[in-house]
Amino acid sequence: MGETLIDETRLWSRWADRLGVPRLAFLGVLGGVAALGRPHRDAFQIVRPGLDVEAEMRAWAADEPSSLRNHFDGDDLYPDVRRAFCELREMGLQVIVAGNQPTEAGPALSAMDLGADAIVISDDIGLQKPDPRFFAHVCSVAGAAPAEVMYVGDRVDNDVRPARTAGMVTVLLRRGPWGYLQSEWPDAALADHVCGNLDGVVEVARSRIGPDR
């Protein structure tokens, strides 16, 4: 979801402000851990060694109960999301939103009224990418065989590689820190398609289903 549907610039900038770190520094460290293939949470330990992220989130919620804090809303959607979802649905395709997110992300996405057929949140199902069971669950929700599912994501490690192993058609979205950096990885060649935005994903879908759909 992050950097596929959601532009996370505001979210990470708020984190930088919360931690008392210049925004450019924190965003640069995030880019660094992305380049090294390390978890994004390593960035917190680099700028604030020993930080308990969960405790910090609880304290932040207590300090600013009405702010977005580390969450997102409709203002954070990339501008191509609604248009792409609409065009995909008009083609007769299901659109399922699935990703590694906390439970709070589900209601936030539902409130955006994107027209998705289903929303799969990792914390709700107790499975996280790249666990193969996550991708099997997505297929189950879709009621489709893996080869009938086109999985779109901005990461090679969490999206392309495991989705390809699961037998899905894979699209690497080249945007956001992970998308740009991991598109240079050798395993990016595992993606069936590489797109710079969701408009490109729509064109891929249209080409794969043919002119009669």
PyMOL commands that set and color helices and strands:
alter all, ss='L'
color gray80, all
select helices_A, chain A and resi 9-19+23-35+42-47+53-63+74-76+81-90+105-111+122-125+132-142+146-148+156-165+176-182+186-190+198-209
alter helices_A, ss='H'
color red, helices_A
select strands_A, chain A and resi 96-99+118-121+150-153+169-173+193-195
alter strands_A, ss='S'
color yellow, strands_A
deselect
rebuild
show_as cartoon
